[in-house]
Amino acid sequence: MKHSFKELWNRAFLFVGPCWYLLVWMVWSSGQLVTIDEEITFLAVVVPGFIIIYSSGFFIEGWHEKKKRLHS
């Protein structure tokens, strides 16, 4: 592998991020979220979900590095 996992993960999210934003915008502007409670719930799930998925890549990288060091 020529690049580090972190670099590849960040590059992947450069493409995934705008797609995620597009989907969020489509749901937001579709009229499906009628009340402010629904909008808050939607954002309370989507924003942390994106952050958790992004952060999980670094957790996976650390776990993999630890596993490689153990077996070396």
C-alpha positions in Angstrom: 0.0 0.0 0.0 1.5 3.3 -1.1 -0.5 5.6 1.2 -1.3 5.4 4.9 -4.7 4.2 6.0 -5.4 7.6 7.4 -4.8 9.3 4.1 -6.9 6.9 2.2 -9.7 7.2 4.8 -9.7 11.0 4.5 -9.7 10.8 0.7 -12.7 8.4 0.8 -14.6 10.9 3.0 -13.9 13.7 0.6 -16.2 11.8 -1.8 -18.6 10.3 0.8 -19.1 13.6 2.6 -20.7 15.5 -0.3 -22.9 12.4 -1.1 -24.0 12.2 2.6 -24.8 16.0 2.5 -26.8 15.5 -0.7 -28.9 12.7 0.9 -29.4 14.8 4.0 -30.5 17.8 1.9 -32.9 15.6 -0.1 -34.6 14.3 3.0 -34.6 17.8 4.6 -36.2 19.5 1.6 -38.6 16.7 0.8 -41.2 17.8 3.3 -41.0 14.6 5.3 -39.9 16.4 8.4 -43.0 18.3 9.4 -42.4 19.4 12.9 -39.4 20.9 14.6 -39.1 17.8 16.8 -38.7 15.7 13.7 -36.0 18.0 12.3 -34.1 18.0 15.6 -34.3 14.2 15.8 -33.1 13.9 12.2 -30.1 16.1 12.8 -29.4 14.4 16.2 -29.1 11.1 14.4 -27.4 12.2 11.1 -24.7 14.5 12.4 -23.4 12.2 15.2 -23.7 9.3 12.8 -21.4 10.9 10.3 -18.9 11.8 13.0 -19.0 8.3 14.5 -18.5 6.6 11.1 -15.6 9.0 10.3 -14.0 8.4 13.7 -14.4 4.6 13.4 -11.8 4.6 10.7 -9.2 5.8 13.1 -10.3 3.2 15.7 -10.0 0.5 13.0 -6.5 1.8 12.0 -5.3 1.7 15.7 -6.8 -1.8 16.2 -5.1 -3.1 13.1 -1.7 -1.5 14.0 -1.9 -3.1 17.5 -2.8 -6.5 15.9 0.2 -6.2 13.5 2.6 -5.3 16.3 1.4 -8.3 18.4 2.0 -10.7 15.5 5.4 -9.3 14.6 
